[in-house]
Amino acid sequence: AIDVAVIEVGMLGRFDATNIADADVAVITNVGFDHTDGSENWRRKLAWEKAGIIKPRSILCLGETDEEIEDIFISESPQKIYRRNLDFECFANDLAVGGRQLGLRTMQNTYENIFLAQHGSHQGNNASIALAASESFLETGIPEDIVELALREINLPGRFEVIASAPLFVLDGAHNPPGAIAAAQTLRNGFANNGRRILIVGMTEEKDADWMLSSLDADQADLIICTQAESPRSMDVKTLTEVASSLNENVLTSSSPKEALDKAFESASDEDVIFGTGSMYVVGALREAYESFK
């Protein structure tokens, strides 16, 4: 029997297959540019889709702070709403060795000097809403030692995951422009290095490749290796290479993530960074390739 299920929506929410579940706690982290063609009022349209997971008996933990679309979530009539920066927040978020040092406030408690074993300042916000959601479900505060242990030992494969050092090899499943911007900022601000930056990238066919690559700072990479995963949704590597070549003159093409990883390690010195990203399909394939590569 399942006592507690944490169910991640596959796409948007309202008409996703996972929405057969009636959530005790509905969590909406934000409304970013993903699964949309960017047409007029796209943020309100996405918000409406996401709001579909809110049921009348649900407690809503709302991470989106845009007041212009808040009415969409309220109209679903949740039992109660907890809002970021009002009811819960990450009030301290500093770079630390191996992750972030956080200050977190929830409806019940305040936690100071909490180490989070994840890279990127955005993960502080994620930790705060996850903690608020847990507290909402349990209907009580969570002891500080439990919070410390959980965040210290958390492991999220493919989410700015450091796979190896010398050269530094990092994987992140960023698959939309906001995620790509966050990944690029995390790499730039959290990992000082004097070597070259090698970008391995592949994405699904519906993505705006120019926007994604620009968000990943592809124009500043020393080498881009374009590839595609074994998925019918993958963008053709030739198409991606054409777009990458318009931003950077140092671009290679690889027919598979494994071949791309081989090329990256052949080119890299111990001081360099190899960054694999663009889709979870590519990140998963690179992770598997590295295991065999070792």
C-alpha positions in Angstrom: 0.0 0.0 0.0 1.1 3.6 -0.7 1.0 5.9 2.3 2.1 9.0 0.6 2.6 9.7 -3.2 4.4 12.7 -4.6 3.2 12.9 -8.2 5.0 15.2 -10.7 2.8 16.5 -13.5 4.0 15.4 -17.0 2.8 18.4 -19.0 1.0 21.5 -17.7 -1.6 19.9 -15.4 -5.3 20.2 -16.2 -5.5 17.6 -18.9 -2.4 15.6 -17.9 -2.9 11.9 -17.1 -1.6 12.5 -13.5 -4.5 14.8 -12.8 -6.7 11.7 -12.1 -5.3 12.1 -8.5 -7.1 14.5 -6.1 -4.2 16.2 -4.3 -4.3 17.0 -0.6 -1.6 19.5 -1.4 -1.2 21.1 -4.8 2.2 22.7 -5.5 2.7 25.2 -8.3 6.3 26.5 -8.3 6.1 29.1 -11.0 4.8 29.8 -14.5 7.7 29.8 -17.0 8.0 29.6 -20.7 7.5 25.9 -21.5 4.9 23.8 -23.4 3.7 27.0 -25.1 4.0 28.7 -28.5 4.3 32.1 -26.9 1.1 33.4 -28.3 -0.8 36.3 -26.7 -1.6 35.9 -23.0 0.5 32.8 -22.9 1.2 33.2 -19.1 -2.5 33.3 -18.3 -3.1 30.3 -20.5 -0.3 28.3 -18.8 -1.5 29.4 -15.4 -5.0 28.1 -16.2 -3.5 24.7 -17.3 -1.4 24.5 -14.2 -4.3 25.5 -11.9 -6.2 22.4 -13.0 -4.4 20.3 -10.4 -6.0 22.3 -7.6 -9.1 20.6 -6.2 -11.7 22.1 -3.8 -10.2 20.2 -0.8 -6.6 20.9 -1.8 -4.2 23.1 0.1 -2.3 25.2 -2.5 1.4 26.1 -2.0 1.9 28.8 -4.6 5.4 29.7 -5.6 4.4 32.0 -8.5 4.5 35.6 -7.3 2.9 37.4 -10.3 -0.2 39.1 -8.9 -1.6 39.6 -12.4 -2.3 35.8 -12.7 -3.0 35.0 -9.1 -6.8 35.2 -9.7 -6.6 32.1 -11.9 -5.4 30.0 -9.0 -7.8 31.5 -6.6 -10.7 30.8 -8.9 -10.1 27.0 -8.4 -11.3 27.5 -4.8 -8.6 25.6 -2.9 -9.2 24.9 0.8 -6.3 27.2 1.7 -3.5 29.1 0.0 0.1 29.5 1.2 2.0 32.1 -0.8 5.8 32.5 -1.4 7.2 35.5 0.4 4.1 35.8 2.5 3.7 32.5 4.2 7.0 30.8 3.3 10.3 31.9 1.9 14.0 31.4 1.4 15.4 34.4 3.2 19.1 33.5 3.0 20.7 31.8 0.1 24.5 31.7 -0.1 27.0 29.8 -2.1 28.6 27.0 -0.1 31.0 24.1 -0.9 28.9 21.4 -2.5 25.7 23.4 -2.5 23.9 26.3 -0.8 23.6 27.6 2.8 20.0 28.6 3.4 17.6 30.3 5.7 14.1 29.1 5.4 10.8 30.2 6.9 7.6 28.2 6.7 4.1 28.7 8.2 5.2 26.9 11.4 9.0 27.4 11.8 12.1 29.3 10.9 15.3 27.3 10.0 18.7 29.0 9.8 22.0 27.8 8.5 20.6 24.8 6.6 22.9 23.2 4.1 21.3 22.1 0.8 23.3 19.6 -1.2 22.2 21.2 -4.5 23.8 23.8 -6.8 22.1 27.0 -8.0 20.3 29.7 -6.1 17.0 28.7 -7.6 17.2 25.5 -5.5 16.8 27.6 -2.4 13.3 28.6 -3.6 12.6 25.0 -4.5 13.6 23.9 -1.0 11.3 26.4 0.7 8.2 25.4 -1.3 9.0 21.7 -0.8 9.2 22.3 3.0 6.0 24.3 3.0 4.2 21.5 1.1 5.5 18.9 3.5 4.3 20.9 6.4 0.9 21.4 4.8 0.5 17.7 4.3 1.6 16.7 7.8 -0.4 19.6 9.3 2.5 20.3 11.7 6.0 21.8 11.8 9.0 19.6 10.9 11.8 19.2 13.5 15.0 21.0 12.5 17.1 17.9 12.6 14.9 16.2 10.1 15.1 19.2 7.8 18.9 19.3 8.1 19.3 15.6 7.3 16.9 15.7 4.4 18.4 18.7 2.6 22.0 17.6 3.4 21.5 14.2 1.9 19.2 15.0 -1.1 20.3 13.6 -4.4 18.7 14.8 -7.7 20.3 13.0 -10.7 20.5 15.2 -13.8 19.8 18.4 -11.8 23.1 20.3 -12.0 24.8 17.0 -11.1 28.6 17.0 -10.8 29.7 13.7 -12.3 33.4 14.1 -12.3 36.3 16.5 -11.7 39.5 17.1 -13.7 37.9 17.9 -16.1 34.8 19.0 -14.3 31.8 17.2 -15.9 28.3 18.5 -15.0 24.9 17.4 -16.2 21.7 19.5 -16.0 18.4 18.6 -17.6 17.4 22.2 -18.4 14.9 22.0 -21.2 13.3 25.4 -21.4 14.8 29.0 -21.5 14.2 29.8 -17.8 15.9 26.5 -16.8 18.7 27.1 -19.3 19.3 30.6 -17.8 19.4 29.2 -14.3 21.8 26.5 -15.4 24.2 28.9 -17.1 24.1 31.3 -14.1 24.9 28.4 -11.7 27.8 27.3 -13.8 29.1 30.8 -14.2 28.7 31.9 -10.5 29.3 28.7 -8.6 32.2 27.1 -10.5 35.2 29.3 -11.1 37.6 27.8 -13.5 40.5 28.9 -15.7 40.0 26.4 -18.5 37.8 26.0 -21.5 34.0 25.5 -21.4 32.7 22.6 -23.6 29.0 22.5 -24.1 27.3 19.2 -25.1 23.7 20.0 -26.1 20.7 18.3 -27.6 17.0 19.1 -27.3 13.5 18.1 -28.4 12.2 19.2 -31.7 9.6 21.7 -30.5 12.1 23.9 -28.7 13.3 27.2 -30.0 17.0 26.2 -30.5 18.2 29.8 -30.9 16.6 30.9 -27.6 17.7 27.8 -25.7 21.3 28.2 -26.9 21.4 31.9 -26.2 20.1 31.2 -22.7 22.9 28.7 -22.2 25.5 31.3 -23.1 26.5 29.2 -26.1 28.1 32.1 -27.8 30.7 32.2 -24.9 31.5 28.4 -25.1 34.9 27.4 -26.3 33.4 24.4 -28.0 29.8 23.2 -28.7 29.1 19.6 -29.5 25.6 19.1 -30.8 23.9 15.8 -30.5 20.6 14.0 -30.3 19.2 11.3 -28.1 17.4 8.2 -29.2 13.9 9.6 -29.0 11.3 10.4 -31.7 10.9 13.8 -30.1 14.6 14.7 -30.6 15.6 17.7 -32.7 17.6 16.6 -35.7 21.3 17.2 -34.9 21.9 18.9 -38.3 19.2 21.4 -37.5 20.6 22.1 -34.1 24.2 22.4 -35.5 23.0 25.0 -38.0 21.6 27.2 -35.3 24.6 26.7 -33.0 26.9 27.7 -35.8 25.2 31.0 -36.2 26.2 31.8 -32.6 29.6 30.2 -32.3 32.2 29.2 -34.9 33.5 26.2 -32.8 30.8 23.6 -33.3 31.0 19.9 -33.8 28.3 17.4 -34.6 27.9 14.0 -33.0 25.3 11.4 -33.9 24.9 10.2 -30.3 25.5 11.5 -26.8 28.1 8.8 -26.3 30.1 10.0 -29.3 29.7 13.6 -28.1 31.1 12.7 -24.7 34.0 10.9 -26.3 34.8 14.0 -28.3 34.5 16.2 -25.3 36.9 14.2 -23.2 39.3 13.9 -26.0 39.4 17.6 -26.3 39.4 18.5 -22.6 42.2 19.2 -20.3 42.0 18.8 -16.5 41.2 22.5 -16.1 38.2 22.5 -18.5 34.5 22.1 -17.9 32.2 19.8 -19.8 28.6 20.8 -19.5 25.9 18.4 -20.9 22.3 19.8 -21.1 19.3 20.6 -23.2 16.9 17.7 -22.3 16.6 14.9 -19.8 16.9 12.5 -22.7 20.4 13.7 -23.5 21.4 14.0 -19.9 20.3 10.4 -19.2 22.2 9.1 -22.2 25.3 11.1 -21.2 25.1 9.7 -17.7 24.9 6.2 -19.0 27.7 6.8 -21.5 30.0 8.1 -18.7 29.4 4.9 -16.7 30.7 2.9 -19.6 33.4 5.4 -20.4 34.9 5.0 -16.9 
